[in-house]
Amino acid sequence: MTGFDLPPEPTYHTRPMSGGWSKPREVAKLADTRAEFEFAIPVGELPGIPAELSVADAPVRVVLRFMREQGTAVANVEVHASLKPLCQRCLAPMSIDVDSSSHVALIEHEGAADTVPGEMETFFAKDGRCDLAALAAEELLLALPTVLRHAAGEGCEADAVASAEPAVAGAQAPPVEHDTQRPFADLRALLERGKS
C-alpha cells in the first residue's frame, strides 16, 4: 500500500552525484596507467566558468587521455560544447560551438613549467593531484574568443540598428557650435585695475 499523498514513482530529494569528474586524482597514477575518461559535464559544474557562459544546449563532452612523455605526465584534453552566451556587442543571445583539443603537461610546481616544450600547454596539479573538471574547464576557456559576439553575417542586432539609420550620400553633419571660452580675456583689465 502506498501513501495517498505520494506520487507512484520514487522521489529523489538530493542532487545526483557527479560522474567522477570532480574527484581529485593522482597525476602519476593517471599517466602511468594511461588512463582514459569520457564525461558529459553540465557546463555549470565546470569550475571557474562565468555564469554568462553557463547556458548550453547540452553538457560539455570531455575526453581525457593521460600518458607520460620524457618522464612528464601529460594529457590530451578534448572539449566539445555548444554554448548560448549573450553577444557582448548587442546583448542578444548567440550560439558558439567549441571543438578544441590540446596536449597539456601536468606540472606539480611552477618551476617545472620552464622544462615544458613551448608548443604544450601547462596545468598546475597541486600536490600531484588533478581535478578532471578543472582540466576540462581550462581547455574550454582557452578555446573561447576574447570577446563573445556574433560573427559577421550572423544578424547581430547592433548591426541591424546601424544599418537602419538613414544615410544620405554626400551629406555632412551640421557644424556644432561651441562657445569659445577665453579664461584670460579680462586679465589685462584686472592687472591694470590692480596697479591703480
C-alpha positions in Angstrom: 0.0 0.0 0.0 1.3 3.4 -0.9 0.7 6.7 0.8 -2.2 8.7 -0.7 -0.1 11.9 -1.0 3.0 10.4 -2.6 3.5 10.0 -6.4 3.6 6.5 -7.7 7.3 6.8 -8.7 10.0 7.2 -6.1 11.1 10.7 -5.2 14.7 11.9 -5.2 15.4 14.9 -3.0 19.2 15.2 -3.3 21.3 16.3 -6.1 22.6 13.4 -8.3 26.3 12.6 -7.7 28.7 13.8 -10.3 30.2 11.3 -12.8 33.6 11.3 -11.1 35.0 14.4 -12.8 35.2 16.5 -9.6 37.2 13.9 -7.6 41.0 14.9 -7.5 43.1 12.1 -8.8 46.8 11.3 -8.6 48.6 12.5 -11.7 51.4 9.9 -11.6 48.9 7.1 -11.4 46.8 8.5 -14.3 49.9 8.9 -16.5 51.4 5.5 -15.6 48.2 3.6 -16.3 47.5 5.6 -19.4 44.0 6.3 -18.0 41.2 7.5 -20.3 38.0 9.2 -19.4 34.9 10.4 -21.3 32.4 12.6 -19.5 29.3 14.7 -20.3 29.6 17.5 -17.8 26.9 20.2 -17.4 28.7 23.5 -18.2 27.6 25.0 -14.9 29.5 22.3 -13.0 32.9 23.2 -14.6 34.9 25.2 -12.1 35.7 28.8 -13.0 33.2 29.1 -15.8 31.5 32.5 -15.6 27.7 32.5 -15.1 27.2 34.2 -18.5 28.6 31.0 -20.2 26.6 28.5 -18.2 23.7 28.2 -20.7 24.3 25.4 -23.2 22.2 23.1 -25.5 23.8 20.1 -23.9 26.5 19.1 -21.4 30.1 19.6 -22.4 31.6 16.4 -23.8 35.1 15.9 -22.4 37.7 13.3 -23.5 40.9 12.9 -21.4 43.8 10.6 -22.2 46.8 10.5 -19.9 50.3 9.3 -20.6 53.9 10.0 -19.9 56.4 11.7 -22.3 60.0 12.1 -21.4 59.2 11.4 -17.8 56.5 14.2 -17.6 52.8 13.4 -17.1 50.8 14.7 -20.0 47.1 14.7 -21.1 45.3 15.0 -24.3 42.3 17.1 -23.5 39.3 17.4 -25.8 36.2 19.5 -25.2 33.1 19.8 -27.4 30.4 22.2 -26.4 27.5 24.3 -27.8 27.1 27.4 -25.6 24.4 30.1 -25.7 26.0 33.3 -24.2 24.9 36.8 -24.8 26.6 38.8 -27.6 28.8 41.4 -25.8 28.0 43.8 -28.6 24.2 43.7 -28.9 23.4 41.7 -25.7 21.2 39.3 -27.7 21.6 35.5 -27.4 24.1 33.9 -29.7 25.4 30.4 -30.3 29.1 29.3 -30.2 30.3 25.8 -30.9 33.6 24.8 -29.3 35.6 21.8 -30.6 39.1 22.1 -29.1 41.9 19.8 -28.1 45.3 20.4 -26.5 48.3 18.4 -25.4 48.9 19.5 -21.8 51.8 19.0 -19.4 50.7 18.3 -15.8 53.2 20.1 -13.6 53.5 19.8 -9.8 55.4 23.0 -9.2 55.7 26.3 -11.1 59.4 25.9 -11.8 58.7 22.8 -13.9 56.9 25.0 -16.5 60.4 26.0 -17.8 61.1 22.5 -18.9 57.9 22.0 -20.9 58.2 22.3 -24.7 56.8 25.6 -26.0 54.0 24.0 -28.0 52.4 22.4 -25.0 50.0 24.0 -22.5 50.7 23.5 -18.8 48.3 22.7 -16.0 49.3 23.1 -12.4 48.5 19.8 -10.5 48.9 20.9 -6.9 50.3 18.2 -4.6 50.4 15.9 -7.6 46.7 15.7 -7.9 44.4 16.7 -10.8 40.8 17.8 -10.8 39.5 16.5 -14.2 36.7 19.0 -14.4 39.2 21.9 -13.8 41.4 20.5 -16.6 38.4 20.5 -19.0 37.2 24.0 -17.8 40.6 25.4 -18.6 40.6 23.9 -22.1 37.1 25.3 -22.7 38.1 28.8 -21.5 41.2 28.9 -23.6 39.2 27.9 -26.7 36.7 30.8 -26.4 37.3 34.1 -28.2 38.3 37.0 -26.0 35.1 38.9 -26.9 32.0 36.9 -27.4 30.0 38.5 -30.2 28.1 37.5 -33.3 30.3 36.6 -36.3 29.9 38.7 -39.5 26.6 37.8 -41.2 25.0 36.2 -38.1 22.5 39.0 -37.6 23.9 41.0 -34.7 21.2 43.4 -33.5 23.8 46.1 -33.2 24.5 45.8 -37.0 20.7 45.9 -37.7 20.3 49.1 -35.7 23.3 50.7 -37.5 22.0 49.7 -41.0 18.5 51.0 -40.2 19.8 54.6 -39.7 19.1 56.7 -42.9 22.2 57.7 -44.7 22.2 60.4 -47.4 25.1 60.2 -49.9 27.4 63.2 -49.5 25.6 64.6 -46.6 27.7 66.1 -43.9 26.8 66.5 -40.3 25.8 70.1 -39.4 28.6 72.0 -37.7 28.4 72.0 -34.0 28.6 75.5 -32.4 30.9 75.8 -29.5 31.0 78.7 -27.1 34.7 79.7 -27.1 35.9 80.3 -23.6 38.8 82.6 -23.0 39.8 82.5 -19.4 42.4 85.2 -19.6 40.5 87.6 -21.8 39.9 90.1 -19.0 43.3 89.6 -17.4 44.8 92.9 -18.7 41.9 94.8 -17.2 42.3 93.1 -13.9 46.0 93.8 -13.8 45.5 97.4 -14.7 42.9 97.8 -12.0 45.4 96.3 -9.5 48.0 98.9 -10.4 45.8 101.9 -9.7 
